[in-house]
Amino acid sequence: MKKTTLSALLISSLLTSTLFANTINITGTIVSDNKKYIGARYMGYVKEVYVNIGDKVKREDDLFKMESAEFDILKEQVNLGLEQAEILTDVYRSKLDEIRRNKALLSRNKNSTFNFEDMNENLSISAEHTSSMLKAMKAMVKSAAQKAKEVSIISHYLEVKAPSSGIIVQKNLHVGDMVMPGFPVMILVDLSHLEIEAQISESDLLKVNEGDFVKFEIPSILYRGRGRIKSIVPSANPMTHTFTIRISFERKDDKIYPGMYTKILLEYDPSIYNRKMTSY
């Protein structure tokens, strides 16, 4: 009886050791593969803030609005220049029409006492000059309209919108704050592109490959899932001698968020590992 019990325990111990010998247990963290650092393109003061930390937003939703006296002045100057160019264009167009009417009237009165040739030549010169000025004014109108369009586009940049759907995880601005270009004031995380980031020991690197399937668990929400090794970052940490791996998975629970703790089980084929060790 004792021999049977000892045999069963031995077999169980061997099976357990074999099972653990074919798996690697590590921990990881849920991260977003699409994190947006949002800032302003131009300097200005914050006029309105429409979101708070934790808010879910959709693409093109308003995040915050800026005000800038410089752009207001520039917009007025451009609009004034466009208006003046359009007025001058109308003036020269009317003048050219008047000259053409005078030439037509002169043609009908060739037999009058006036010097037809001289007057006709003068009117032709005036028409040519006015036509050139009208052409120049049209070019000015086109240029001013283009500048007005550019200023209008720039003014839209003062209303900052969400570049993608996600959740606001960081906000560093309030109404009245000065925003400088190039400095992020919000962080938006896309929840539709979540991955698991983990560290694997250098000694276990030979046992895993890109494309391998893994099992993982998120204890806080009692969630279990299956993922796949997306990449192994080829840069070892010189202090811990570990490599970073990224695991892609399908988000099937709305309560999965970046920063969550995960337990990961990596299974490997010991025969392949042993062949590699033998060839070495």
Secondary structure, 3 states (H helix, E strand, C coil): CHHHHHHHHHHHHHHHHHHHHCEEEEEEEEEECCEEEECCCCCEEEEEECCCCCCEECCCCEEEEEECHHHHHHHHHHHHHHHHHHHHHHHHHHHHHHHHHHHHHHHHCCCCCCCHHHHHHHHHHHHHHHHHHHHHHHHHHHHHHHHHHHHHHHHHHCEEECCCCEEEEEECCCCCCEECCCCCCEEEECCCCEEEEEEEEHHHHHHCCCCCEEEEEEHHHCEEEEEEEEEEECCCCCCCCEEEEEEEECCCCCCCCCCCEEEEEEECCHHHHHHHHHHC
